[in-house]
């Protein structure tokens, strides 16, 4: 029967240290089973004393369906004592689905212990 059996995926990115900041960006495109996805993301991170901070933005376009999800993530990480790290992220998302939208805020807190 009919159907689209073409599959491809291409993506890449760069990262650099600039003036004490870590800067990164990436983009990609793929087609799987007739669904095209194009996306990009950018991010910046910095160390302020014992605290690491980051901000990341990503966006995609998905066709068919005219979907354009977006995501902004703010993150922080701090070593409490050797081997114990407290980290957290807050994500602001908008899942625009071509006529309907689902947006919100999601947060995660993590305590990691390595021994």
PLY file of the C-alpha trace (Angstrom):
ply
format ascii 1.0
element vertex 115
property float x
property float y
property float z
element edge 114
property int vertex1
property int vertex2
end_header
0.00 0.00 0.00
0.86 3.68 0.03
2.90 5.39 2.66
6.09 7.30 3.09
9.00 5.07 3.97
11.67 7.79 3.66
13.77 8.32 6.79
16.51 10.86 7.36
17.97 12.71 10.32
20.66 15.39 10.31
21.72 17.41 13.34
24.71 19.26 14.68
25.83 21.82 17.19
28.62 23.97 18.52
29.88 24.90 21.98
32.35 27.58 22.98
33.73 29.29 26.08
33.36 33.06 25.75
34.27 35.57 28.47
33.63 33.07 31.27
30.36 31.81 29.79
29.68 28.49 28.08
27.60 29.08 24.96
26.05 26.36 22.85
23.64 25.98 19.95
22.32 23.18 17.82
19.90 22.52 15.00
18.51 19.57 13.20
16.05 18.22 10.71
14.48 14.81 10.26
11.77 13.00 8.36
10.25 9.81 9.70
7.12 8.20 8.23
6.09 11.40 6.41
6.48 13.67 9.44
9.04 16.48 9.06
10.68 18.00 12.16
13.05 20.97 12.17
14.44 22.27 15.45
17.03 24.47 17.10
18.26 25.16 20.62
20.57 27.72 22.21
21.96 27.91 25.72
24.26 29.87 28.01
25.82 28.72 31.27
28.09 30.33 33.86
29.76 29.53 37.16
29.22 32.12 39.89
31.33 30.95 42.79
30.00 27.56 43.90
26.79 27.90 41.84
26.36 26.93 38.19
23.56 28.70 36.31
22.13 28.03 32.85
19.41 29.13 30.48
18.33 27.16 27.41
15.73 27.84 24.71
14.50 25.36 22.13
11.91 25.44 19.38
10.68 23.01 16.74
8.41 22.98 13.72
6.56 19.76 12.95
4.70 19.20 9.68
2.07 17.97 9.01
0.08 19.52 11.81
1.66 22.98 11.95
2.95 22.23 15.44
5.57 24.63 16.89
6.54 23.57 20.44
8.79 25.94 22.42
10.66 25.45 25.70
12.66 27.78 27.99
14.63 26.15 30.83
16.36 27.90 33.75
18.75 25.75 35.78
21.01 25.97 38.82
23.44 23.55 40.46
25.50 23.73 43.64
27.92 21.33 45.32
26.89 21.17 48.98
29.84 19.03 50.11
32.22 16.84 48.10
30.10 14.22 46.32
26.72 15.88 47.06
25.11 18.18 44.49
21.78 20.00 44.69
20.31 21.01 41.34
17.04 22.32 40.02
15.37 23.37 36.80
12.25 25.31 35.88
10.84 24.77 32.38
8.33 27.07 30.71
6.77 25.30 27.73
4.24 26.04 25.01
3.09 23.05 22.97
1.43 24.93 20.08
-0.28 22.23 18.04
-1.77 24.15 15.13
-5.11 25.16 16.57
-4.70 23.95 20.14
-2.17 24.95 22.73
-0.87 23.38 25.90
1.43 25.53 27.99
2.70 25.44 31.53
5.55 25.32 33.97
7.43 22.23 35.09
10.10 22.07 37.79
12.56 19.46 38.98
14.77 19.39 42.06
17.49 16.76 42.43
19.88 15.81 45.19
22.70 13.65 43.79
25.12 11.68 45.93
28.24 10.10 44.42
30.40 7.75 46.49
0 1
1 2
2 3
3 4
4 5
5 6
6 7
7 8
8 9
9 10
10 11
11 12
12 13
13 14
14 15
15 16
16 17
17 18
18 19
19 20
20 21
21 22
22 23
23 24
24 25
25 26
26 27
27 28
28 29
29 30
30 31
31 32
32 33
33 34
34 35
35 36
36 37
37 38
38 39
39 40
40 41
41 42
42 43
43 44
44 45
45 46
46 47
47 48
48 49
49 50
50 51
51 52
52 53
53 54
54 55
55 56
56 57
57 58
58 59
59 60
60 61
61 62
62 63
63 64
64 65
65 66
66 67
67 68
68 69
69 70
70 71
71 72
72 73
73 74
74 75
75 76
76 77
77 78
78 79
79 80
80 81
81 82
82 83
83 84
84 85
85 86
86 87
87 88
88 89
89 90
90 91
91 92
92 93
93 94
94 95
95 96
96 97
97 98
98 99
99 100
100 101
101 102
102 103
103 104
104 105
105 106
106 107
107 108
108 109
109 110
110 111
111 112
112 113
113 114
